[in-house]
């Protein structure tokens, strides 16, 4: 039998779309932990974009362009802001619920909608460039590679679209089980290939030109007697370093695979729906209970685990200079020491919480809160008054 706590959390996940915090869970989120601050974060600028996830549990993350950050909200509003000072550059309203993105490239950024549309905008002025109807609600959008953008829809399909015209180039996908987590990881673009995870617990590499399967492997194998116990999902972010791809599955494993042929290099049991991030020799992840882990990416050995943020809806960890940063459901950004995971500092950016992955550029953390507050945060230097 599945422990009662996990069963309740799974039901909460299904209802809230991957939000493992709820007043209805058997175990409440951990209180904000007491820390001895070793670093002092400061907000460089903050803007109310009106473009957060709102009451939805979508993991909408900003897109970092050359000199601007572009954000989209669940209500369909999209806006661009200067990276340096937060000055407003443009705003547009698509007047349709946004469920995926923002992502793209220097010429085009793409968002996906709950109606199953992929919509391309100019990053310069927000002008709509094209709109393409797909098979179902859009969950994730890739970066641009070789003139294509790959869009993941909620029915388990990948749509490869010409980034300049929106014309379809190929379609691939995998069957979707009766129960799965709502959402999808971003398809990972490689040189001439694209890697994607699916709701059946599998990971597949496709040729970018034609959508042919290069290799496929299982990150999770369903087990148990009930559909709830057997639910697996590759729902989080994937990463690549040194010819090795890394991924994690809900109720499955975290593993490393050869990018060339999908051969398993190492694997271990660990459940995560946030995915993984490579930081030097570390593989960072947040497990299904909100514990932050650092593994040795060469062999999967545990280097440290931080459990003081348990059930606080912790985001995917990201490396920032000599620290690791995560967000949580109360809108705090937490700075962790990469050596042992010690909590070293924090700052609150949006009282409605943080769900999307924080973005990093030149030591600055850019984060969009559920309430639409966009903040640029860095650490206070000793010279700051």
C-alpha positions in Angstrom: 0.0 0.0 0.0 1.1 3.5 -0.7 1.7 5.6 2.4 -1.3 7.9 3.1 0.9 11.0 2.8 2.1 10.2 -0.7 -1.4 9.2 -1.8 -2.8 12.5 -0.6 0.0 14.4 -2.3 -0.6 12.7 -5.6 -4.2 13.6 -5.5 -3.2 17.2 -4.7 -0.8 17.1 -7.6 -3.5 16.0 -10.0 -5.9 18.6 -8.9 -3.5 21.5 -8.7 -1.2 20.8 -11.6 2.0 19.8 -9.9 1.6 21.9 -6.8 2.6 19.8 -3.9 1.5 22.4 -1.3 -2.0 22.6 -0.1 -4.0 23.2 3.0 -5.6 19.8 2.4 -2.5 17.7 2.6 -1.9 15.4 5.5 1.4 17.1 6.3 1.7 20.9 6.1 4.6 22.7 4.4 7.6 23.2 6.5 7.7 26.6 8.2 10.1 29.2 7.0 13.4 27.9 8.5 15.6 30.0 10.8 18.9 30.7 9.2 22.2 32.4 10.0 22.5 34.7 6.9 25.8 34.5 5.2 24.7 36.4 2.1 22.3 39.4 1.6 20.2 39.3 -1.5 19.0 42.6 -2.9 16.4 43.6 -5.5 17.9 45.5 -8.4 14.4 46.3 -9.8 10.9 44.9 -9.6 7.9 45.5 -11.8 4.3 44.4 -11.7 3.7 42.9 -15.1 0.2 41.7 -14.5 1.4 38.5 -16.2 1.7 35.8 -13.6 0.2 32.4 -13.3 -2.6 33.7 -11.1 -4.7 31.0 -9.6 -3.5 28.4 -12.1 -0.5 26.2 -11.3 1.3 26.7 -14.5 5.1 26.9 -14.4 5.4 29.9 -16.7 9.0 31.0 -16.9 10.5 34.2 -18.4 12.6 34.2 -21.6 15.9 36.0 -21.5 16.8 37.7 -24.8 19.9 39.7 -25.6 18.9 42.8 -23.6 15.4 42.1 -22.5 13.3 39.6 -20.5 9.9 38.5 -21.9 7.1 37.2 -19.7 3.7 35.8 -20.3 0.8 35.4 -18.0 -2.0 32.9 -17.8 -4.5 35.7 -18.8 -2.8 36.1 -22.2 -0.8 39.3 -21.4 2.8 39.2 -22.7 5.4 41.9 -22.0 9.1 42.7 -22.5 11.3 44.5 -20.0 14.9 45.9 -20.1 17.2 43.5 -18.3 19.4 46.3 -16.8 16.8 48.6 -15.3 13.4 47.0 -15.8 12.1 49.6 -18.2 9.0 48.6 -20.1 9.7 47.9 -23.7 6.3 46.6 -25.0 3.1 45.0 -23.9 0.5 43.0 -25.8 -2.7 41.1 -24.9 -3.3 37.8 -26.8 -6.8 37.6 -25.2 -6.5 33.8 -24.8 -5.1 31.8 -21.8 -1.4 31.1 -22.1 -0.3 27.7 -20.8 3.3 27.3 -22.2 6.4 29.3 -22.9 7.9 31.9 -23.3 10.7 30.5 -25.4 12.2 30.9 -28.9 15.2 32.8 -30.3 16.5 36.1 -31.4 14.0 36.6 -34.2 10.9 34.9 -32.8 9.5 34.1 -29.3 6.6 31.6 -29.0 3.9 31.0 -26.4 1.3 28.3 -26.3 -2.3 28.6 -25.3 -5.0 26.5 -23.6 -6.9 26.4 -26.9 -4.0 24.5 -28.5 -2.4 27.4 -30.4 1.3 28.3 -30.8 1.6 32.0 -31.2 4.8 33.6 -32.4 5.7 37.2 -31.5 8.5 39.6 -32.5 10.8 40.0 -29.5 11.5 43.6 -30.7 8.0 45.0 -30.5 5.6 42.1 -29.6 3.9 42.1 -33.0 2.2 38.8 -33.8 4.0 37.0 -36.6 2.0 33.8 -36.9 -0.5 31.6 -35.1 -0.8 27.8 -35.6 -3.5 25.5 -34.2 -2.1 22.3 -32.8 -3.6 19.1 -31.4 -4.3 20.1 -27.8 -3.3 22.5 -25.0 0.3 23.6 -25.2 2.5 22.7 -22.2 6.0 23.7 -23.3 8.0 25.4 -26.0 11.6 24.7 -27.0 14.4 27.1 -28.0 14.9 27.7 -31.7 17.3 25.3 -33.4 18.0 25.1 -37.1 15.0 27.2 -38.0 12.6 25.0 -36.0 10.7 25.3 -32.7 9.3 22.2 -31.0 6.1 22.5 -29.1 4.9 19.9 -26.6 1.1 19.5 -26.3 -0.9 17.9 -23.5 -1.8 14.9 -25.5 1.8 13.7 -25.6 2.7 15.1 -29.0 5.7 17.0 -30.3 5.0 19.5 -33.1 8.0 20.8 -35.0 7.2 24.1 -36.6 9.1 26.4 -39.0 10.0 29.3 -36.7 9.5 32.0 -39.4 6.1 30.8 -40.8 4.6 28.4 -38.3 4.3 25.7 -41.0 4.4 22.1 -39.5 7.5 20.1 -40.4 6.8 16.9 -38.5 4.7 15.4 -35.7 5.7 12.8 -33.1 4.5 11.6 -29.7 3.8 8.9 -27.3 0.6 7.6 -25.8 -0.7 9.3 -22.7 -1.8 7.2 -19.7 -5.1 7.7 -17.9 -3.4 9.6 -15.0 -0.5 12.0 -15.4 0.8 15.2 -13.9 -0.4 18.3 -15.7 2.5 19.9 -17.5 5.6 19.0 -19.5 9.3 19.6 -19.5 10.8 21.8 -22.2 12.0 19.8 -25.2 15.8 20.0 -25.1 17.4 21.1 -28.4 20.7 19.6 -29.3 22.7 19.8 -32.6 20.3 18.3 -35.1 18.3 16.5 -32.5 15.7 17.1 -29.8 15.2 15.3 -26.5 11.8 15.0 -24.8 10.2 13.3 -21.9 6.7 11.8 -21.9 3.8 11.0 -19.5 4.5 7.3 -19.8 7.9 7.7 -18.1 9.9 7.4 -21.3 12.6 9.6 -22.7 13.2 9.8 -26.5 15.7 11.5 -28.8 14.4 12.5 -32.2 16.1 13.7 -35.4 15.3 17.4 -35.8 15.0 17.3 -39.6 12.4 14.5 -39.9 11.3 13.6 -36.4 12.8 10.1 -36.7 13.5 8.3 -33.4 17.2 8.0 -32.7 16.9 6.3 -29.3 14.4 5.8 -26.6 14.6 4.6 -23.0 12.6 4.4 -19.8 13.2 6.8 -16.9 10.3 5.2 -14.9 8.5 1.9 -15.1 5.0 1.8 -13.6 4.5 -0.4 -10.6 1.8 -1.0 -8.1 -1.8 -2.2 -8.1 -3.8 1.1 -8.6 -3.5 3.6 -11.4 -2.4 6.2 -8.8 0.4 3.9 -7.7 1.4 3.2 -11.3 1.5 6.9 -12.3 4.9 7.9 -13.7 5.8 11.0 -15.7 8.9 12.7 -17.1 7.5 16.2 -16.4 10.6 18.3 -15.5 13.6 19.9 -17.2 16.4 17.9 -18.9 20.0 18.9 -19.1 23.2 18.1 -21.1 26.9 18.2 -20.3 29.9 16.5 -21.8 28.0 14.2 -24.1 25.7 13.1 -21.3 22.0 13.9 -20.9 20.4 13.9 -17.5 16.8 13.6 -16.5 14.4 12.6 -13.7 11.0 11.1 -13.5 8.1 11.3 -11.1 7.8 8.0 -9.2 10.9 6.9 -11.1 14.6 7.5 -11.4 17.2 10.1 -11.9 19.6 8.9 -14.5 22.4 9.8 -16.9 22.4 8.6 -20.5 24.9 8.7 -23.4 23.6 11.4 -25.8 24.8 9.3 -28.8 22.8 6.1 -28.2 20.8 6.5 -25.0 22.9 4.0 -23.1 22.4 4.2 -19.3 25.6 5.4 -17.6 24.1 5.5 -14.1 20.7 5.5 -12.4 19.1 5.7 -9.0 15.7 5.7 -7.5 14.5 9.3 -6.8 11.2 10.9 -7.6 11.1 14.4 -9.1 8.7 16.3 -11.3 10.9 19.5 -11.5 13.8 17.9 -13.5 17.5 18.5 -13.2 20.2 21.1 -13.6 23.9 20.6 -14.2 26.3 22.9 -12.3 29.9 21.9 -12.8 30.3 18.5 -11.3 27.0 18.7 -9.5 23.6 17.5 -10.7 21.0 19.6 -8.9 17.3 18.6 -8.4 14.3 19.0 -6.2 12.5 15.8 -5.3 8.7 15.3 -5.1 8.7 16.4 -1.4 10.6 19.6 -1.9 14.0 18.3 -0.7 16.9 19.9 -2.7 19.6 17.4 -3.7 23.1 17.7 -5.1 24.4 14.5 -6.8 27.8 13.8 -8.3 26.9 13.9 -11.9 29.6 11.4 -12.8 28.0 8.6 -10.8 24.9 9.8 -9.1 26.3 9.6 -5.6 24.6 11.9 -3.0 26.7 14.9 -2.1 24.1 16.6 0.1 20.4 16.9 0.7 18.6 19.9 2.1 15.2 19.0 3.6 14.3 22.2 5.5 12.1 23.4 2.6 10.0 20.2 2.6 6.6 20.6 0.9 7.2 24.3 0.2 6.6 24.0 -3.5 10.4 24.3 -4.2 11.4 25.1 -7.8 14.1 23.6 -9.9 17.5 24.6 -8.4 19.6 26.9 -10.5 23.3 27.7 -10.1 24.1 31.4 -9.6 27.8 32.2 -9.3 29.0 30.3 -6.2 25.5 29.5 -4.9 22.4 27.5 -5.7 19.0 29.3 -5.8 15.5 28.0 -5.5 12.1 29.6 -5.2 9.1 28.5 -3.1 5.3 28.8 -2.7 5.5 31.8 -0.4 7.5 33.8 -2.9 10.9 33.4 -1.3 14.2 33.0 -3.2 16.6 30.9 -1.1 20.4 30.9 -1.5 22.1 27.5 -0.7 25.8 26.8 -0.3 26.9 24.4 -3.1 29.3 22.6 -0.8 26.7 21.3 1.7 23.3 22.8 0.9 23.3 25.1 3.9 20.6 27.8 3.6 22.6 31.1 3.5 20.2 33.8 2.6 16.7 34.6 1.3 14.5 37.4 0.0 10.8 37.6 -0.8 9.8 38.7 -4.3 6.1 37.9 -4.7 3.7 37.0 -1.9 1.7 34.9 -4.2 4.5 32.4 -4.7 7.0 31.3 -7.3 6.5 28.4 -9.6 8.5 28.9 -12.8 12.2 28.2 -13.0 14.3 31.3 -12.0 16.4 32.5 -14.9 20.0 33.6 -14.5 22.2 36.0 -16.4 25.6 37.4 -15.2 24.9 36.7 -11.5 21.4 38.2 -11.6 18.4 36.1 -10.8 15.2 37.0 -12.8 12.0 35.5 -11.3 8.3 35.9 -12.2 5.9 35.4 -9.3 2.4 34.0 -9.5 1.1 37.4 -8.9 2.9 38.9 -11.9 5.7 40.5 -10.0 8.9 40.4 -12.1 12.1 40.9 -10.0 15.8 41.1 -10.8 17.8 40.0 -7.7 21.5 39.8 -6.9 23.7 39.5 -3.8 24.7 42.6 -2.0 28.4 43.2 -2.3 30.6 44.4 0.5 30.9 47.8 -1.2 27.1 48.3 -1.2 26.0 50.8 1.4 
